[in-house]
């Protein structure tokens, strides 16, 4: 019997990891990120789940902070949002 070849496990390069963080920070879902990189959501979650969650939280914090600062300055659109 022939041995089955094991598929090489995906591990992001430092450059890919920075790109993945930027995607998450901008609000791109893990499903969309995984599809764009040709990997499963499970693989992405296993390898980078915590990092992507932290990046997404950082993006939300930045946007929230910017909205708050603009609302305080009197920006009505920011106050409504």
LOVO-772761 format. One record per residue: residue number from 1; residue in three letters; x, y, z of N, C-alpha, C, CB in turn. Coordinates in steps of 0.2 Angstrom, whole numbers. Glycine has a CB too. Layout:
REC   num   residu    n.xx    n.yy    n.zz   ca.xx   ca.yy   ca.zz    c.xx    c.yy    c.zz   cb.xx   cb.yy   cb.zz
REC   NUM      ALA       X       Y       Z       X       Y       Z       X       Y       Z       X       Y       Z
...
This chain:
REC   num   residu    n.xx    n.yy    n.zz   ca.xx   ca.yy   ca.zz    c.xx    c.yy    c.zz   cb.xx   cb.yy   cb.zz
REC     1      UNK       4      -6       0       0       0       0       4       6       0      -5       0       6
REC     2      UNK       2      11      -4       6      17      -4       4      22       2       4      21     -11
REC     3      UNK       9      25       4       8      30      10       4      36       7      15      32      13
REC     4      UNK       0      38      11      -4      45       9       1      50      11     -11      45      13
REC     5      UNK       1      55       7       5      61       8       1      66      13       8      65       2
REC     6      UNK       5      68      18       1      73      22       2      80      19       5      73      29
REC     7      UNK      -4      83      19      -4      90      17       0      95      21     -11      93      16
REC     8      UNK       4      99      18       8     104      22       4     108      26      13     108      18
REC     9      UNK       5     109      32       1     113      37       3     121      35       3     112      44
REC    10      UNK      -3     125      35      -2     132      33       0     135      39      -9     134      30
REC    11      UNK       5     140      38       8     144      43       9     151      40      14     141      47
REC    12      UNK       6     156      43       7     163      39      14     165      40       2     168      42
REC    13      UNK      16     168      35      23     172      35      22     178      39      26     173      28
REC    14      UNK      27     181      41      26     188      45      23     193      41      33     190      47
REC    15      UNK      24     193      34      21     198      30      13     196      29      24     198      23
REC    16      UNK      12     190      28       5     188      28       1     189      35       4     180      27
REC    17      UNK       4     188      40       1     190      47      -1     197      47       6     187      52
REC    18      UNK       4     201      45       2     208      45      -4     210      41       8     213      43
REC    19      UNK      -4     207      35     -10     208      31     -16     205      34      -8     205      24
REC    20      UNK     -16     200      37     -22     197      40     -24     201      46     -20     190      43
REC    21      UNK     -20     204      49     -21     209      55     -25     215      52     -15     211      59
REC    22      UNK     -22     218      46     -25     223      43     -32     222      41     -21     226      37
REC    23      UNK     -33     216      38     -40     214      36     -45     214      42     -40     207      33
REC    24      UNK     -43     211      47     -47     210      53     -48     217      56     -44     206      59
REC    25      UNK     -43     221      56     -44     228      59     -49     232      55     -37     232      59
REC    26      UNK     -50     231      49     -54     234      45     -61     231      45     -52     234      37
REC    27      UNK     -62     226      49     -69     223      49     -70     217      44     -74     228      48
REC    28      UNK     -65     215      41     -66     209      36     -67     203      41     -60     208      31
REC    29      UNK     -72     199      39     -74     193      43     -68     187      42     -81     190      41
REC    30      UNK     -68     183      47     -63     177      46     -65     173      40     -63     173      52
REC    31      UNK     -71     172      39     -74     168      33     -71     171      26     -81     168      33
REC    32      UNK     -71     178      26     -69     181      20     -61     181      19     -71     189      20
REC    33      UNK     -58     182      25     -51     181      25     -48     175      23     -48     183      32
REC    34      UNK     -51     169      26     -50     162      24     -51     161      17     -54     157      28
REC    35      UNK     -56     163      14     -58     162       7     -52     166       3     -65     165       5
REC    36      UNK     -50     172       4     -46     176       1     -39     172       0     -45     183       3
REC    37      UNK     -37     168       6     -31     165       6     -31     158       5     -28     166      13
REC    38      UNK     -37     155       3     -37     148       0     -36     143       6     -33     147      -5
REC    39      UNK     -39     145      12     -38     141      18     -45     140      21     -33     143      23
REC    40      UNK     -46     135      25     -52     135      29     -53     139      35     -53     127      31
REC    41      UNK     -59     141      37     -60     145      42     -57     142      49     -67     147      43
REC    42      UNK     -58     135      49     -55     132      55     -47     133      55     -57     124      55
REC    43      UNK     -44     132      50     -37     133      50     -35     140      52     -34     131      43
REC    44      UNK     -38     145      49     -37     152      51     -38     153      58     -41     156      46
REC    45      UNK     -43     150      61     -45     151      68     -40     148      72     -52     148      69
REC    46      UNK     -38     142      70     -33     138      74     -26     142      75     -32     131      72
REC    47      UNK     -24     144      69     -17     147      68     -17     155      70     -15     147      61
REC    48      UNK     -23     158      69     -22     166      70     -28     168      74     -22     169      63
REC    49      UNK     -33     164      76     -39     167      79     -38     172      84     -43     161      82
REC    50      UNK     -34     171      89     -33     176      95     -30     182      92     -28     173     100
REC    51      UNK     -25     182      87     -22     188      84     -27     192      80     -16     186      80
REC    52      UNK     -31     188      77     -37     192      73     -42     195      77     -40     187      68
REC    53      UNK     -44     192      82     -49     195      87     -46     201      90     -50     190      93
REC    54      UNK     -39     201      92     -36     207      95     -36     212      90     -29     205      98
REC    55      UNK     -34     211      84     -34     216      79     -41     219      77     -31     213      72
REC    56      UNK     -46     215      77     -52     218      76     -55     222      82     -58     212      75
REC    57      UNK     -53     220      88     -55     224      94     -51     231      93     -53     221     100
REC    58      UNK     -45     231      91     -41     237      90     -44     242      85     -34     235      88
REC    59      UNK     -46     239      79     -50     243      74     -56     246      77     -51     238      68
REC    60      UNK     -60     242      81     -66     245      83     -65     250      88     -70     239      87
REC    61      UNK     -59     250      92     -57     255      97     -55     261      93     -52     252     101
REC    62      UNK     -51     260      88     -49     266      84     -55     270      81     -44     264      79
REC    63      UNK     -60     266      78     -66     269      75     -70     273      80     -70     264      71
REC    64      UNK     -71     269      86     -75     272      91     -72     278      94     -76     267      97
REC    65      UNK     -65     278      95     -62     284      97     -63     290      93     -55     282      99
REC    66      UNK     -62     289      86     -62     294      81     -69     297      81     -60     291      74
REC    67      UNK     -74     293      81     -81     295      82     -83     299      88     -86     289      81
REC    68      UNK     -80     297      93     -81     300     100     -78     307      99     -78     296     106
REC    69      UNK     -72     308      97     -68     314      96     -72     319      92     -61     313      94
REC    70      UNK     -74     316      86     -78     321      81     -85     323      84     -79     317      75
REC    71      UNK     -88     318      88     -94     320      91     -93     326      96     -98     314      94
REC    72      UNK     -88     325     100     -87     330     105     -85     337     102     -81     328     110
REC    73      UNK     -82     337      96     -81     343      93     -87     346      89     -75     342      87
REC    74      UNK     -93     343      90     -99     345      87    -101     342      80     -98     352      86
REC    75      UNK     -97     337      78     -99     334      71    -106     330      72     -94     329      69
REC    76      UNK    -111     333      69    -118     330      70    -118     323      68    -123     335      67
REC    77      UNK    -115     322      62    -115     315      59    -112     310      64    -112     315      53
REC    78      UNK    -107     312      67    -104     307      72    -108     307      78     -97     310      74
REC    79      UNK    -112     312      80    -116     312      86    -122     307      85    -118     319      88
REC    80      UNK    -124     307      79    -130     302      77    -128     295      77    -133     304      70
REC    81      UNK    -122     294      74    -119     287      73    -118     284      80    -113     287      69
